[in-house]
Structure formats: C-alpha cells, structure tokens
Amino acid sequence: AQKITQTQPGMFVQEKEAVTLDCTYDTSDQSYGLFWYKQPSSGEMIFLIYQGSYDEQNATEGRYSLNFQKARKSANLVISASQLGDSAMYFCAMRERDSNYQLIWGAGTKLIIKP
Amino acid sequence: DAGVTQSPTHLIKTRGQQVTLRCSPKSGHDTVSWYQQALGQGPQFIFQYYEEEERQRGNFPDRFSGHQFPNYSSELNVNALLLGDSALYLCASSRGGQGGEKLFFGSGTQLSVL
C-alpha cells in the first residue's frame, strides 16, 4: 500500500490565486512528521514546511500553510497568492518514528502558474 | 556559505559498468543521505551515513554502497549497472544524525545507463 498519496499529477492555477495540493498518508505510528518540498527544474529539493503529528496547530511558513487533518490522515499544502516562480514539482513526504532517518515520498504534483 | 554540492552533474555509463557519485554536505552538517529519483517519481531512500558509518539503509541491493569521509563528504558507488539504475541521484545533508527536519539537498547527479 502507498504510504504517501498525491492524487493530483498536475495543476494549472492563475497567478495570485490560492492553491491547495493534496496529500494523504498511511502509518500506524503515533509519532511521525510530514513535510512538503518543492523541486524546480534545476532538480534541487527545497524544504517548504513541516508538521509533527503531535503539533496542535497547523504549520505556517510565509505563504505556505499545512492543512493537517489527523483523523483523515491528510496533510494538504496551501499556497496563498501564487506567483510565477511557484511553478515546480511539489512533493509530500513522511518520516515515521520507526524509520527515523529516512523520508518516504509521494509521487508529486506538477504545479504550473499561469500569468 | 556553500550548500550541498554534488558531482558530476551528469553521467553516462553502459550496463555492467561501475559508477561513483560524490557529495559535499552543507557547512556544519555531519550527516549525509542518498536518494534515487526515477523519472516522474518521488525519491527513494538509499542509505544514510553518520559518523562514517551506514546508519540506515533502504530497500536497495548490495550493488549500492557508500562511504563517508572524516570531512563528512560522501560517495555513492553503484556496481554492475542496470538500465533501471538510470535516475537522478540526490544527496541531502543534515546535522546531528537527523533524517527529517532541515534536510538540505544538492541539485543531483543525473545518471543515464545505456
């Protein structure tokens, strides 16, 4: 079974609109962490935001926020006021307590911002 | 402050050959993780090195091996290359043996096996 599922292979969004990228996860651990990374065409993975399973509030980092719904095992990324430079691949990833040193990744969503 | 640097950026090999990829971690980082990213997929964890030892390994065969040097730089070696080894190989560094938060990635080595 997939541990990280990103159901949107691609999305087109108008510049300045908000966008939500979906991520659902599967784990039996009580302690885990969820991450979002951005991968532009250059190939480098850029850390965006982190949410711990015990964090009571949704994480925010500038224009990025994470809509964490623990009961639904959902960790959607919200980008407010999208910009042309946001066009990239976006990956959701998880670190489980029992595999503390590795990240498990989804297949990614390709986001294209239209001017 | 230099980030994570990987070399070479691109590499073309033929089946059966051996390849060595190199990674220098971000200044102040002592932990290096390697990931394989096939085209159109998310990265897959290969292994992590900390204090010059392999700390954790993903589901990769023994053809994949690595090394970490005293200056924290690392090498990834792949023997007996297969066509399926064609991928982007990403190196990530972190501090204090952690594998999750504040991972910094290099731009990767694109390996093509013909």
Interface residues (C-beta under 8 A of the other chain):
Chain A: I4 G33 F35 Y37 S42 G43 E44 M45 I46 F47 Y50 F91 A93 R95 S99 N100 Y101 Q102 L103 I104 W105 G106 A107 G108
Chain B: S33 Y35 G40 Q41 G42 P43 Q44 F45 Q48 R55 Q56 G58 L88 L90 A92 G97 Q98 G99 G100 E101 K102 L103 F104 F105 G106 S107 G108 Q110
